[in-house]
Amino acid sequence: MRILFLTNYYPPFEVGGYEQLCRDVAVRLSQRGHRIAVLTSDHITRETMLSSEASVSRLLRTQPARNARLSIAAQFLLTRRRAERHNRSIFRETAREFGPDIVFIWNLQGLPYDLALDAEALPGIAVAYWLAGYTPAEPDLFWRYWMQPPPVRAPLLPIKRFLSKIALAQMKREGRPVHPHMHHVGVVSEYMKCKGLAEGTLPPHARVIHNGVETDVFYRDAPPPDAPLPTNLLIAGRVSPDKGIHVAIDAVEQLARSRPQRDFRLLIAGDGPAEYLAYLHKRAEGHNVTDLVSFLGWLPRERIPAVMHDSHILLLTTIHPEPFARVVLEGMAAGLAVVGTLTGGTGELLQDGVNGLSCAAEDAGDLARQVGRLLDGPQLRHRLARQGQDTVLAHYTLDHMVEQLEILLTQAVAEQTQQIDR
């Protein structure tokens, strides 16, 4: 098949695991004999400029633009329509030049959701979706901005209220939110499917295709029960308030009070808003645990397996509903025992006492208690780590995910071919 990926960001430029997984899937499909092209936004990094991926076109413009000087309101009024016309024109031109059998829509956040309609309108070309955390049938970022009231005491409150009515009316005239047919759609978890069905943003025939992980890269034997101290606790991923990193630091303080030997360390691998990072540093200082907390900063994905292989316990402290946390798969594959919240789709993977331990969201005491069990019970830690590995190897490899996506794409193309032959 000739597969055209359509997505907002693509590595080396990435916000998180969603973009990394897109590249992983594209590479594996290419290795399985399919012809791949990627159309994505013009966000670049130094690594992007040095790379020479002929199959990747970085021509789309995100709106609202990241790090733009103009406010979201100004972008809506001044640049939105021009960017939308540009993006839709580029997409049609790319599809005409590449001649795909199927357009594979990965993530349209920050891009006009009309691109889904444009894809479904292409004659003789199938369309499929794989969605995690959003669907193109829900309100876009501009709609959400105008629906969100400003702070009660904001000086421009009357102006935004007035402009909101105009902006929302305009978007309704434009047919927003859009309603693509989504005849062939995979979604990351049962949680996200149920959420989409309840909100009317996913069709009933959406199929669950869970994340997968590269076990050939992440796998290592689980650390033995008598692994040398200190025991390294790891948090990996985006560092933001919804990820609950502050809860982990509070738990470290509680563990330090109950364990005067201070036989553990918390490693935080990731980046996020500067103000939140500063808050975390200050919180660690206030708890007198700066010697127990290491901020590793953002790390390229290829370095994450090594960091995991130097660790023993993975913490998932997420507060918001996770669609399906891929980092848990990575940690399990790497032989870490996992302690995590069960928000969103995580409960479909993490089973308390079976392949990990669960804790209540925003409850530092519960997190400290569960981590303490693993620190005091190395045999328990080893058993849960081994069973976590077995779970991933049996159900959540990247190859298994790609096989399921390949079936989705093949069926979409076959159905499109049948319609043409009629």
Secondary structure, DSSP 8 states (H G I E B T S, - for coil): -EEEEEES--TTS-SSHHHHHHHHHHHHHHHTT-EEEEEEES---HHHHH---TTEEEEE--SS-TT-SS-HHHHHHHTHHHHHHHHHHHHHHHHHHH--SEEEEEE-TTS-THHHHHHHHSTT-EEEEEESS--TTS--HHHHHHHS---TT-TTHHHHHHHHHHHHHHHHHTT-S-----SSEEES-HHHHHHHHHHT-S-TT-EE----B-HHHH------TT--SSEEEEEES--SGGGTHHHHHHHHHHHHHH-TT--EEEEEE----HHHHHHHHHHHHHTT-GGGEEEEE---GGGHHHHHHT-SEEEE---S--S--HHHHHHHHTT-EEEE--TGGGGGT--BTTTBEE--TT-HHHHHHHHHHHHH-HHHHHHHHHHHHHHHHHH-BHHHHHHHHHHHHHHHHHHHHHHHH-
